[in-house]
């Protein structure tokens, strides 16, 4: 039975979105040679000690993808391309630091580098190679999460980092809004994924994030969950959202 024009347009749009979602970019990856299985306790993204173990330790430093801190917290599916050693699934990593290697986009933790392999023996072979050809794409992983910085001082100073950023767009601006009267305040990007403000709004706080694409397209997203009124330094709060655009 012949499809109507609207049905054809819907089918074509679905196919285009599916193709775009599965597009991989070719590059190379290395790993931290002097670290343990996880990442590092310090990093350019401002994650602090948790930067070593976030995402189970499947983390990476990035060169061009760091983009002056805009790329911090981004999630990528990374898989090596050597069919003798590498799995089709690869590994999902979170960008926590800035770093560069020989023509590489990713410098993975040892744990993440080995998890691209099919078996433990194959992982040992990959680690022996040191640098491998890979393909990668942005990838949803977990809900975007807010980590209140330990230097925050309720209610006078608030700083936090955003974990698990996803989608093809970057978070380029963040606002905090009072949930009762909708007064909003634009935050400052201190460095990496760290957003700060003095004299933050009071009461339960609604977060607004501006998503910006390379094509200039921008859109605001409001998470499902609010930051509680009596937020505490060191606490984490799940926003309840994943971004797949």
N, C-alpha and C positions, 0 to 999 in steps of 0.2 A: 504494500500500500504506500502510495506517495506521501511524503511528509509535507505539511504546510510550510509556508515561508517562515512564520514565527518559530515553528518547531525546528526548522533547519538552522535558524539563527541561534537558538538556545543550544542545539547540539554543537555547532561550530564554536560558540563561546566556551562550552564545557571542555571541548578538546583543546582549545588554546590554553585555558587555565591549567589543565592537566599537564600539557607539554611544558608550560612555564614552570610548574611546580617541581618537575622532575629534571630540569636542566642542571647539569653539573658544569663547573669550571675547572679546567685542568691547571695544575700547579705542582709544587713539590713540598715535602714536609720533612723536618728533622725533629730531634727531641733534645730535651735538656740533658746533656751528658753527665753533669756533676750533681744531679739531684737524686732524691729517692724516687719511689714510684709515683709520687704526686707532683704537684706544681711547686711554686715557691711561696714562702711566707710573706714576701713583700712583692709589690708589683705596681706598675704604672696606673692601674685602674682603680686603686684605692680600696681593694677588697680586704686588705689586711691579712691576718693569719688564715682567715677562712678561704682566701684565694688558693691555698694549697689543696683544699679538700672539697671545695664546691663541686657539685655534680659527681661526687664520688672520687674526685681526683682526676677526672677526664677533662683536663683544661689545656689551654694553649696560649702562648704568646703569639702576637701577630705583627707583621711589618706594615705593609700598605693597608691592611684591613683594620689596623688600630685607629687610623684616621683621627689623630689628635685627641683620642679618648672617646670619640663618638661610637666607635666599634666595641667599647667595653661592654661585657655582658652578653654580647651576641652569641647565638647558638648556631653551630655548623655541623652538618653531617660530613665527615671526612673519611674517604676510603682510598686505600692504595690500589694500584692498578696491575700489580704483578699477580697473575692468575695462579702462580705456584704457591704463593704464600697468603694472599689477601682474600678476605671474605667480601661478599656482595654488600653486606650491611655496613661494614666499617664501624666507626665510632662517632658519637655525638659529643662535641666539646663546647666549652664555654671560654670565650676570650677573657683573660684575666690580667694580661701583661703586654708590654711592647717588647719586641725582639726581632732580630733579623738573622738570617743564615744565608748560605749560598743559593741564591735564586729561589728562596722559599717564601711561602705565604704563612706557614704555620710552623711553630716550634712547640711540639706537643710535650706533655709530661710523658715519662717512660711508660706509665700505665696506659695512657691513651694510645701511644704509638704501638704498643704490643697488642692492644685490643682490635687493631685493624686486621690482625692475622686470623687465619682459620683455626690454628691449633697453638699450643704452647711451644712446640718445636718450631713452628713457622714464625712465632713471635720472636724467638731467639735469633732466627735468621734475619728478620727485619731489623732488629736492634743492631746486629752485626753490620748491616748495610749502612746504617746511620742516616742516610738521606734517601727518600724514595719518591717516585712519581705518584701523585694523588689526584683525585677529583673531589670537589666539594660544592656544597650548596647551603644556603641559609635553611634552618630547620627548626620547627617548633619542638620544644623539649618539655618544659615545665611552666607552670604559671609564673608570670613576672612577680618577683618578690622584693619587698622593701626591707633593707637592713639598716636600722638606725645606728649611726656612728656612735662609738663610745664617748666621743668628745661632745656630744650633744648635751645641752643643759636645759631641761624642761623648766619653765616654758619659754626661755629667752633665746635659745639658739638651737636650731635643728639642722642636722646634716644626715644624709642617708645615701646609700648606693642602691642601684637597681640591678638585680640579678636576673638572668635568663631572658634577655631581650631576644625577640624573634622577628620573623617576617622579613620582607625585602626592604622595609623602610627603617630609618633611624629615628630614635627619640632625640629630638633637637631642642625641645623646650619642655619644662615642667612647671605646672602651677599647683598651688595648694589653695583649696577653697573651703571656707566655713560651710558646713552642710545646712545650717539654719538660715543664714541670710545671703549665702552665695557670694560673699566677698572673697576675691581671689588675689593671690600674690604670686608673682613670677619669681622663680628661684634662680640662683646663680649656679652655673656649672663650675665647681671649684677646680677639679681636674678629673680625668678619666670618667668614671661613672658616678662621681660624688656630686650631689646637689645640696646646696646650703641656703639658709636664710636666717637673718636675725629677726627677732620679734615675729615669730610665725603666727598665723591665725590661731584663734582659740576654738575649743570644742572639738568634736569629731571632725576629721579633715578628709575631704574628698580630693583625690589626686587627678589631675588632668595632664595627659602626655601628648605632645605634638609629634606626629609621625610625618617624616619628610622623605620623599623619594628622590632618586637621581634625576627624574624627569620634571622635578619642581612641584609635583603633586603633594599636598599637605592635608592632614586630617587630624582632628583631636579625638582621643579615646579616653573614656572615663571608666576606670576599673569598677568591678562589682563591689569590692569591699573597701571600707574606709579605714584610715588610720585612727585608732581610738583616741579619745580626748586626753587621757593620761598616758600618752606614749612614753616609752622608757628607752634610755640609751642601751644599746646592745641587743634589743629585741628585733625579731623579724616578723613581718606581716605579709601575708599572702594577698595579692590584689584580686585573685580569682579570675584572671584573664590570661589567655594566650593570644598572640598576634600572628595571624597567618595570611597577611597581605603585604 
